[in-house]
């Protein structure tokens, strides 16, 4: 009886905390990681990665306690030019054979105004890990899709220096300057799908009464 009572009390205290957190998966089909970089000192070349996976754990009471993890498949890079994409996958740039993914894992979430956040985390790219700060808008208002799923969205931007991650390839121009800029602007558009809450743990059954020897 005592064991059963303790389990019931523990469950009562656990349920409110479970209700304060929700887990959301990145919907890869409706998400993308985009980037732009200066080309020939005169224009910007834009591209994107088509396969973004990850999960966001939202603390519904205190959003600063939320966490996010994401993984990008570098082989899905697309700049609209097949020859250029192959060069970007090669050892001169991302070296996809050795470093097939880019990952991000948050370390801090801070409010930055109404509906805005600054998310600090470890970005690992080309085998190098550096801290970056994402300027985030959202999460947006939740919406139900025709299949009963709950969805929300976030948008994030940051700037980074590609040379910090060992992406140093370049070519000098006769007119001065270089072919590829060092600063890269990153834009993330993520659609998130809420995971169904896990079933509450059932309290452990009360132990059977000890058998007594009858003489």
Buried (B, 14 or more C-beta within 10 A) or exposed (E): EEEEEEBEEEBEEEEEEEEEBBBBBBBBEBBBBBBBBBBBEEEEBBBBBBBBBBBBBBBEEEEEEBBBBBBBBBBBBBBEEEEBBEBBBEEEBBBBEEBBBBBBBBEEBEEBEEEEBBBEBEBBBBEEEEEBBBBBBBBBEEEEEEEEEBBBBBBBEBEBEBEBBBBEBBEEEEEEEBEBBBEBBBBBBBBBBBBEEEEEEEBEEEEEEEEEEEE
